[in-house]
Every structure is written in structure tokens, then in C-alpha cells.
Amino acid sequence: MVQVLALNKTGVLARYEQVWEYLTCLSFDDGSERQTATLLLFVDGSELKACLNDRAERQTLWASGEGLEACLASLERQLQGDTTSWKRYKPTAPRKKS
């Protein structure tokens, strides 16, 4: 059974079921523990951009739009569809100590 964080689903995120599930899901379908995702929002030029970071699977999903609702709606459509364009984390070299 999948476990989720016990947070009140209110406000704008209440309308985006898939995004909410990604942010609050604590386990995989098989019951094994899952690290929760994060959502980063930032302004780039005249657009708001959103990055859904799936830390458990080491991948990100991106969206942009004229506002928060547009970004969340884009992420929701991507999560519901068959054409989700997840970007895998790039391997990084260990940092040298200075």
C-alpha cells in the first residue's frame, strides 16, 4: 500500500492530483520507502518556470508558463499523459577540495 504525507491538500495544489501525489508519496506500490519529490519555482525573463524533482528516481520534469496555475497545469498534463519528458540526472564528477 502506498503511503503519503498527512498534509492538508488545500489551495491551488488541491486541483492538481498527480503533482500533489508526487510531492507527498512516501512509498512505492510495493511498499518500499520512497524519498519525496520537490517542486522548485523561479522566474526566468517573463515566464514562471517549475521543476518537479523526483529525487527517488533521479529525474526532473519541467514546465513554464505565464503564472503558477499554468505551470502546475502543464506538470499535471505531463504526469497524466504518455509523453512525459523526464530528464535524468547527469552523473557528476566528485568535487575537488580547494
LINNOR-V977865 format. One record per residue. N is the residue number from 0. RES is the residue in one letter. PHI is phi in radians with two decimals (999 if undefined). PSI is psi in degrees with one decimal (* if undefined). Layout:
# LINNOR-V977865
n: [N/N]
res: [RES/RES]
phi: [PHI/PHI]
psi: [PSI/PSI]
This chain:
# LINNOR-V977865
n: [0/1/2/3/4/5/6/7/8/9/10/11/12/13/14/15/16/17/18/19/20/21/22/23/24/25/26/27/28/29/30/31/32/33/34/35/36/37/38/39/40/41/42/43/44/45/46/47/48/49/50/51/52/53/54/55/56/57/58/59/60/61/62/63/64/65/66/67/68/69/70/71/72/73/74/75/76/77/78/79/80/81/82/83/84/85/86/87/88/89/90/91/92/93/94/95/96/97]
res: [M/V/Q/V/L/A/L/N/K/T/G/V/L/A/R/Y/E/Q/V/W/E/Y/L/T/C/L/S/F/D/D/G/S/E/R/Q/T/A/T/L/L/L/F/V/D/G/S/E/L/K/A/C/L/N/D/R/A/E/R/Q/T/L/W/A/S/G/E/G/L/E/A/C/L/A/S/L/E/R/Q/L/Q/G/D/T/T/S/W/K/R/Y/K/P/T/A/P/R/K/K/S]
phi: [999/-1.36/-1.87/-2.23/-1.10/-1.55/-1.94/-1.26/-1.60/-2.26/1.29/-1.08/-1.19/-1.07/-1.48/-2.10/-1.01/-1.18/-1.10/-1.03/-1.06/-1.05/-1.31/-1.99/-1.24/-1.78/-2.56/-1.47/-0.97/-1.44/1.61/-1.24/-1.14/-2.25/-1.31/-1.18/-1.49/-2.19/-2.22/-1.92/-2.09/-2.73/-1.72/-2.31/1.17/-1.83/-2.05/-1.62/-2.11/-2.26/-2.19/-1.57/-1.80/-1.54/-1.15/-1.16/-1.79/1.00/-2.63/-2.24/-2.22/-1.99/-2.62/-2.52/-3.10/-1.43/-2.98/-1.05/-1.04/-1.13/-1.15/-1.13/-1.11/-1.13/-1.07/-1.06/-1.06/-1.12/-1.20/-1.46/-1.61/-1.62/-1.95/-1.11/-1.83/-1.20/-1.89/-1.28/-1.06/-1.47/-1.07/-2.05/-1.37/-1.06/-1.31/-1.43/-1.35/-1.72]
psi: [135.0/133.9/143.4/157.1/142.8/72.7/149.1/124.8/90.0/169.5/-155.0/-36.8/-19.4/-25.3/-6.6/82.0/-46.5/-41.2/-45.8/-44.9/-43.4/-37.5/-26.9/-6.0/126.0/-10.0/158.9/171.6/-31.8/1.4/-8.7/151.6/141.9/134.5/133.9/158.1/167.2/157.8/120.6/131.4/138.5/159.9/133.6/105.7/-119.7/12.9/150.0/136.8/147.8/138.0/112.9/114.4/108.1/90.8/-30.3/-38.6/0.3/54.9/159.8/152.6/129.7/150.7/156.2/159.6/-173.8/-7.5/-178.4/-47.3/-40.6/-41.5/-47.1/-39.5/-39.2/-45.4/-42.8/-46.5/-42.3/-41.8/-29.4/-21.7/178.8/-5.5/33.7/129.0/71.4/140.8/122.6/147.1/140.8/139.1/140.3/145.7/149.1/141.3/141.1/139.5/136.4/*]
